[in-house]
Amino acid sequence: MLSFKDGKFKIMQIADVQDTDRLSPDTLQLIEKALDAEKPDFVVFSGDQVKGYAVDFRFSSARKKLENAIEKIVSPVVKRGIPFTFVFGNHDENPAFKKEEQLEFYKCFEGCLAYDGDINIKGVGNHCLSVKGKDGKDKLLIYLLDSNGSLSLGGYDCLGADQLEWYKNTRDKYEKENGECVKGIVFQHIPPVEVFSLLKPVKKNEKGAVESYRNFKGFYKLDLSRVNKDGFMKESPAVPDKDIHELDYFAEKGDIIGVYFGHDHNNSFHGKVKGIDLGYTQGCGFNVYGPGLDRGVRIFVFDENDIEKYETYTVTCRDLNGFKPETPVKDFLYTVSPPSIYDVRKAAIKTLEYAALGTAVFIVSKEIIKRAKK
């Protein structure tokens, strides 16, 4: 049972490890140092724990390798005796190890509190955990929602209406049991569409402008009047194409105080939309693209007597004493690699343009030299 200790409860969110059974030593170092420095009461892995698309996971031994990967990723938490849970991300999907099977595998680890709250609704592993106060009553609810995966025609899926109805039913059940609405926080992998409310459209050539695609095609920057001063955005939010107005459900009774997610590794900021904190947590994995030494984890500190006024901050590699990358060259290459297929295409086109320009200059120069010799 989760409970407040001396009136406090600390959660660590770990986002986007996205690795194989050859777990990056720098990822492991980051997680272990962060756990030892912060000593959380509870850990949430917020999706893309494994790199389900990796070549290593496409052969006959794929399932065993996936099991090894998961074991290595959760081991720092398990060996410290810290309870934990998780949600699935779009890259956790793999034909050799379906999400339903992965859930059962996670549950074999001591301290794993994940379960499937309703197998008849969209997604796998939707569940809710309660943190009890000293009086034994539910003081904080932690909702874990499977935001599903990629769509066959491109883009990302969204929460289903049945998932949101499940949330409402769960909320109402706890309200009935406690005689009042219990405050809660939501963790999911893919950000809701409303995160764009924290951004402002800008011109293409403005410093720091980030290009966005699909339904939000254009250039954006953080609206500094709405987000935390140390937040950063280095890639476009990859939100679902379909806007289900997710926050309207969570704002109905004012019980949800925050919705936090990962997915876009180079983003880390938070701000209020419709009275709810929306927050990115940057990726912590070093075997995938990310924000260099700004990779990190997010911390939440709740006070039993004032749940709404919780504290949240990130802990990065730069913040951790003694953190020294073991594979700096590879880490650098992942840091500068394009974050999305759109950025890959853009980089490829630019490369071809530069190559064509270089070829043209070479041909013209050769012709000028040839004529000069006549």
C-alpha positions as CSV (number, residue, x, y, z in Angstrom):
1,M,0.0,0.0,0.0
2,L,1.3,3.5,-0.9
3,S,1.1,6.0,1.9
4,F,2.4,9.4,2.9
5,K,5.5,9.4,5.1
6,D,5.7,12.3,7.6
7,G,3.1,14.0,5.4
8,K,5.1,13.8,2.2
9,F,5.1,11.6,-0.8
10,K,7.7,11.7,-3.6
11,I,7.3,10.3,-7.1
12,M,10.0,10.0,-9.8
13,Q,8.9,9.8,-13.4
14,I,11.3,8.1,-15.8
15,A,10.5,8.7,-19.4
16,D,11.6,7.1,-22.7
17,V,14.4,4.8,-21.7
18,Q,13.8,3.2,-25.2
19,D,16.5,0.6,-25.1
20,T,17.4,-3.0,-25.9
21,D,18.9,-5.7,-23.7
22,R,22.2,-4.0,-24.3
23,L,21.2,-1.2,-22.0
24,S,23.3,2.0,-22.2
25,P,25.7,2.3,-19.2
26,D,24.9,6.0,-19.2
27,T,21.2,5.4,-18.9
28,L,21.8,3.0,-16.1
29,Q,24.1,5.5,-14.4
30,L,21.5,8.3,-14.7
31,I,18.7,6.3,-13.2
32,E,20.8,4.9,-10.3
33,K,22.3,8.3,-9.4
34,A,18.9,10.0,-9.6
35,L,17.3,7.3,-7.4
36,D,20.1,7.6,-4.8
37,A,20.0,11.4,-4.8
38,E,16.2,11.8,-4.6
39,K,15.1,8.6,-2.8
40,P,11.6,8.6,-4.2
41,D,8.7,6.7,-2.5
42,F,7.4,5.6,-5.9
43,V,8.6,5.4,-9.5
44,V,6.5,5.7,-12.7
45,F,7.9,4.6,-16.0
46,S,5.9,6.7,-18.5
47,G,6.3,4.6,-21.7
48,D,8.7,3.5,-24.4
49,Q,10.7,1.5,-21.9
50,V,12.0,-0.7,-24.7
51,K,12.9,0.0,-28.3
52,G,10.3,-2.4,-29.7
53,Y,11.3,-1.7,-33.3
54,A,15.0,-2.6,-32.8
55,V,16.5,-5.2,-35.2
56,D,17.5,-7.2,-32.1
57,F,13.8,-7.8,-31.4
58,R,13.0,-9.2,-34.8
59,F,14.4,-12.7,-34.7
60,S,13.7,-16.0,-33.0
61,S,15.2,-14.9,-29.6
62,A,13.2,-11.6,-29.6
63,R,11.0,-12.4,-26.6
64,K,13.9,-13.4,-24.4
65,K,15.8,-10.3,-25.4
66,L,12.8,-8.1,-24.6
67,E,12.5,-9.8,-21.2
68,N,16.2,-9.1,-20.5
69,A,15.8,-5.5,-21.6
70,I,12.8,-4.9,-19.2
71,E,14.6,-6.6,-16.4
72,K,17.7,-4.4,-16.8
73,I,15.6,-1.3,-17.0
74,V,13.6,-1.9,-13.8
75,S,16.4,-3.5,-11.9
76,P,17.8,-0.2,-10.3
77,V,14.3,0.4,-8.8
78,V,13.7,-3.2,-7.8
79,K,17.0,-3.7,-6.0
80,R,16.4,-0.6,-4.0
81,G,13.0,-1.9,-2.9
82,I,11.0,1.0,-4.4
83,P,7.5,0.3,-5.5
84,F,6.8,1.2,-9.2
85,T,4.4,1.1,-12.0
86,F,4.4,2.0,-15.7
87,V,2.4,2.8,-18.8
88,F,3.0,1.6,-22.3
89,G,4.4,3.8,-25.1
90,N,4.1,3.5,-28.9
91,H,7.6,1.9,-29.1
92,D,6.8,-0.8,-26.4
93,E,4.8,-2.7,-29.0
94,N,6.4,-5.7,-30.5
95,P,4.8,-8.8,-32.2
96,A,7.0,-11.2,-30.3
97,F,6.0,-9.9,-26.9
98,K,2.5,-8.4,-26.9
99,K,1.6,-5.7,-24.4
100,E,-0.7,-8.0,-22.5
101,E,2.2,-10.5,-22.0
102,Q,4.6,-7.7,-21.1
103,L,2.2,-6.5,-18.4
104,E,2.2,-10.0,-16.8
105,F,6.0,-10.1,-17.0
106,Y,6.4,-6.7,-15.3
107,K,4.1,-7.9,-12.5
108,C,6.6,-10.7,-11.7
109,F,9.0,-8.1,-10.3
110,E,8.8,-7.3,-6.6
111,G,7.3,-3.9,-6.1
112,C,5.4,-3.7,-9.4
113,L,1.9,-2.3,-8.7
114,A,0.7,-2.2,-12.3
115,Y,-2.4,-4.1,-13.3
116,D,-5.2,-3.9,-15.9
117,G,-8.1,-2.1,-14.5
118,D,-10.5,-3.1,-17.2
119,I,-9.5,-5.5,-20.0
120,N,-12.6,-4.5,-22.0
121,I,-11.5,-1.0,-22.7
122,K,-9.0,0.4,-25.2
123,G,-5.3,0.0,-24.3
124,V,-3.5,-2.3,-21.9
125,G,-2.7,-1.6,-18.3
126,N,-5.1,1.3,-17.5
127,H,-5.1,1.4,-13.7
128,C,-5.4,3.7,-10.7
129,L,-3.3,3.6,-7.5
130,S,-4.2,5.3,-4.2
131,V,-1.8,7.0,-1.8
132,K,-3.2,6.9,1.8
133,G,-2.9,9.6,4.4
134,K,-2.2,9.1,8.1
135,D,-5.9,8.8,8.7
136,G,-6.1,5.8,6.3
137,K,-8.1,7.8,3.7
138,D,-7.3,8.1,0.1
139,K,-5.4,11.4,-0.3
140,L,-3.9,11.2,-3.8
141,L,-5.0,9.1,-6.8
142,I,-2.4,8.2,-9.5
143,Y,-4.0,7.4,-12.9
144,L,-2.0,5.4,-15.4
145,L,-3.5,5.5,-18.9
146,D,-2.3,3.7,-22.0
147,S,-2.3,6.4,-24.7
148,N,-1.9,3.7,-27.4
149,G,0.4,3.8,-30.3
150,S,1.1,4.8,-33.9
151,L,-1.5,4.8,-36.6
152,S,-1.0,2.8,-39.8
153,L,-1.4,5.9,-42.0
154,G,1.0,8.0,-39.8
155,G,0.6,10.1,-36.7
156,Y,-0.5,8.9,-33.3
157,D,-3.6,7.4,-31.7
158,C,-5.4,9.0,-28.7
159,L,-7.2,7.9,-25.6
160,G,-10.5,6.1,-26.3
161,A,-13.9,7.3,-25.0
162,D,-14.1,4.1,-23.0
163,Q,-10.8,4.9,-21.2
164,L,-12.1,8.4,-20.3
165,E,-15.3,6.8,-19.1
166,W,-13.4,4.4,-17.0
167,Y,-11.5,7.3,-15.4
168,K,-14.8,9.0,-14.6
169,N,-16.2,5.8,-13.0
170,T,-13.0,5.3,-11.0
171,R,-13.0,8.9,-9.8
172,D,-16.7,8.7,-8.8
173,K,-16.1,5.4,-6.9
174,Y,-13.4,7.0,-4.8
175,E,-15.5,10.0,-4.2
176,K,-18.3,7.9,-2.9
177,E,-16.0,5.9,-0.6
178,N,-14.3,9.1,0.8
179,G,-17.3,11.4,0.9
180,E,-15.4,13.9,-1.3
181,C,-13.6,14.1,-4.6
182,V,-10.0,12.8,-4.3
183,K,-7.3,14.8,-6.1
184,G,-5.4,12.9,-8.7
185,I,-2.5,13.1,-11.2
186,V,-2.4,11.4,-14.6
187,F,0.5,9.8,-16.3
188,Q,0.4,8.8,-20.0
189,H,3.0,8.5,-22.8
190,I,1.7,10.6,-25.7
191,P,0.9,14.3,-24.9
192,P,-2.7,15.5,-25.3
193,V,-3.4,18.0,-28.1
194,E,-4.0,20.8,-25.6
195,V,-0.2,21.0,-25.0
196,F,-0.1,23.4,-28.0
197,S,-1.9,25.9,-25.7
198,L,1.5,26.4,-24.0
199,L,3.2,27.4,-27.3
200,K,3.0,30.4,-29.5
201,P,3.3,30.5,-33.3
202,V,6.3,32.4,-34.6
203,K,8.1,33.1,-37.9
204,K,10.3,30.5,-39.4
205,N,13.5,32.5,-38.9
206,E,12.9,33.5,-35.3
207,K,15.7,32.2,-33.0
208,G,14.7,29.0,-31.3
209,A,11.7,28.3,-33.6
210,V,10.7,24.7,-33.8
211,E,9.0,23.3,-36.9
212,S,5.7,21.4,-36.4
213,Y,3.9,19.1,-38.8
214,R,0.6,17.6,-39.6
215,N,-2.4,19.4,-38.0
216,F,-0.1,22.0,-36.4
217,K,2.1,22.7,-39.4
218,G,4.1,25.8,-38.8
219,F,6.8,27.1,-36.4
220,Y,6.4,27.4,-32.6
221,K,8.2,28.5,-29.4
222,L,7.3,28.1,-25.8
223,D,5.0,30.8,-24.4
224,L,7.3,31.9,-21.6
225,S,4.4,33.6,-19.8
226,R,2.7,30.2,-19.3
227,V,5.5,27.7,-18.7
228,N,8.3,27.3,-16.1
229,K,11.3,29.5,-16.6
230,D,13.8,26.6,-16.9
231,G,11.7,24.6,-19.4
232,F,12.8,23.8,-22.9
233,M,11.4,22.6,-26.2
234,K,13.8,21.3,-28.9
235,E,11.3,19.4,-31.0
236,S,7.6,19.7,-32.0
237,P,5.1,18.0,-29.7
238,A,4.0,14.8,-31.6
239,V,0.3,14.9,-30.5
240,P,-2.6,12.8,-31.9
241,D,-4.3,14.1,-35.0
242,K,-7.7,13.6,-33.4
243,D,-8.5,16.1,-30.7
244,I,-10.7,14.4,-28.1
245,H,-10.6,17.4,-25.7
246,E,-9.0,15.2,-23.1
247,L,-8.7,18.0,-20.5
248,D,-12.4,18.7,-20.5
249,Y,-13.0,15.3,-18.9
250,F,-10.3,15.8,-16.3
251,A,-11.5,19.4,-15.5
252,E,-15.1,18.3,-15.0
253,K,-14.9,18.0,-11.2
254,G,-11.5,19.7,-10.7
255,D,-10.0,16.6,-9.2
256,I,-7.1,16.2,-11.7
257,I,-4.3,18.6,-10.9
258,G,-1.7,17.4,-13.4
259,V,-1.2,15.4,-16.6
260,Y,2.4,14.4,-17.3
261,F,3.9,12.6,-20.3
262,G,7.1,11.9,-22.3
263,H,7.2,10.8,-25.9
264,D,9.1,13.8,-27.3
265,H,12.6,13.3,-25.7
266,N,13.8,16.8,-26.3
267,N,11.0,18.6,-24.4
268,S,10.8,19.4,-20.7
269,F,8.3,22.1,-19.5
270,H,5.0,22.5,-17.7
271,G,2.2,25.0,-17.5
272,K,-1.5,25.3,-16.7
273,V,-4.3,24.7,-19.3
274,K,-7.9,24.7,-18.1
275,G,-6.6,24.7,-14.5
276,I,-4.6,21.6,-15.0
277,D,-0.8,21.3,-15.1
278,L,0.4,19.8,-18.4
279,G,4.0,18.7,-18.3
280,Y,6.6,17.1,-20.4
281,T,9.5,15.0,-19.0
282,Q,12.5,14.7,-21.1
283,G,13.9,11.3,-22.1
284,C,16.5,9.6,-20.0
285,G,17.7,7.0,-22.5
286,F,21.1,7.4,-24.1
287,N,20.6,4.7,-26.8
288,V,18.2,7.0,-28.6
289,Y,18.0,10.6,-29.5
290,G,17.8,13.1,-26.6
291,P,18.8,16.4,-25.2
292,G,22.4,15.6,-24.3
293,L,23.3,16.1,-20.7
294,D,19.8,17.6,-20.1
295,R,18.5,14.0,-20.2
296,G,16.9,13.4,-16.8
297,V,13.9,12.5,-14.7
298,R,11.1,14.4,-13.1
299,I,10.3,14.6,-9.4
300,F,7.0,15.3,-7.7
301,V,6.7,16.1,-4.0
302,F,3.2,16.1,-2.5
303,D,2.1,17.4,0.8
304,E,-0.7,15.4,2.4
305,N,-2.4,18.6,3.8
306,D,-2.3,20.5,0.5
307,I,-2.2,18.1,-2.5
308,E,-2.8,20.8,-5.1
309,K,0.4,22.8,-4.2
310,Y,2.8,20.0,-5.1
311,E,6.3,20.7,-6.2
312,T,7.8,19.4,-9.4
313,Y,11.3,19.7,-10.9
314,T,13.6,17.8,-13.1
315,V,17.0,16.2,-12.2
316,T,19.4,16.1,-15.1
317,C,22.8,14.5,-15.7
318,R,24.3,18.0,-15.1
319,D,22.7,18.0,-11.7
320,L,24.1,14.7,-10.5
321,N,27.4,14.8,-8.8
322,G,29.9,12.5,-10.3
323,F,28.0,11.8,-13.5
324,K,30.5,11.2,-16.3
325,P,29.4,9.7,-19.7
326,E,31.0,6.4,-20.4
327,T,30.2,6.6,-24.2
328,P,30.5,10.3,-25.0
329,V,31.0,9.9,-28.8
330,K,27.9,7.8,-29.2
331,D,26.0,10.0,-26.8
332,F,26.9,13.0,-28.9
333,L,25.7,11.4,-32.1
334,Y,22.4,10.6,-30.6
335,T,22.1,14.1,-29.3
336,V,22.4,15.6,-32.8
337,S,20.4,13.0,-34.6
338,P,17.0,14.1,-36.0
339,P,14.0,13.5,-33.6
340,S,11.4,12.5,-36.2
341,I,10.9,11.1,-39.6
342,Y,10.0,14.6,-40.8
343,D,13.2,16.0,-39.6
344,V,15.1,13.0,-41.1
345,R,13.5,13.8,-44.5
346,K,14.3,17.5,-44.1
347,A,17.9,16.8,-43.3
348,A,18.2,14.4,-46.3
349,I,16.7,17.0,-48.6
350,K,19.2,19.6,-47.3
351,T,22.1,17.2,-47.8
352,L,21.0,16.5,-51.4
353,E,20.7,20.3,-52.0
354,Y,24.2,20.9,-50.6
355,A,25.5,18.0,-52.7
356,A,23.9,19.3,-55.8
357,L,25.2,22.8,-55.1
358,G,28.7,21.5,-54.5
359,T,28.6,19.5,-57.8
360,A,27.4,22.5,-59.7
361,V,30.2,24.7,-58.2
362,F,32.8,22.0,-59.1
363,I,31.6,21.8,-62.7
364,V,31.5,25.5,-63.2
365,S,35.0,25.9,-61.6
366,K,36.4,23.2,-63.8
367,E,35.0,24.9,-66.9
368,I,36.4,28.3,-65.8
369,I,39.8,26.8,-65.2
370,K,39.6,25.0,-68.6
371,R,38.8,28.2,-70.4
372,A,41.5,30.2,-68.6
373,K,44.1,27.8,-69.9
374,K,43.1,28.4,-73.6
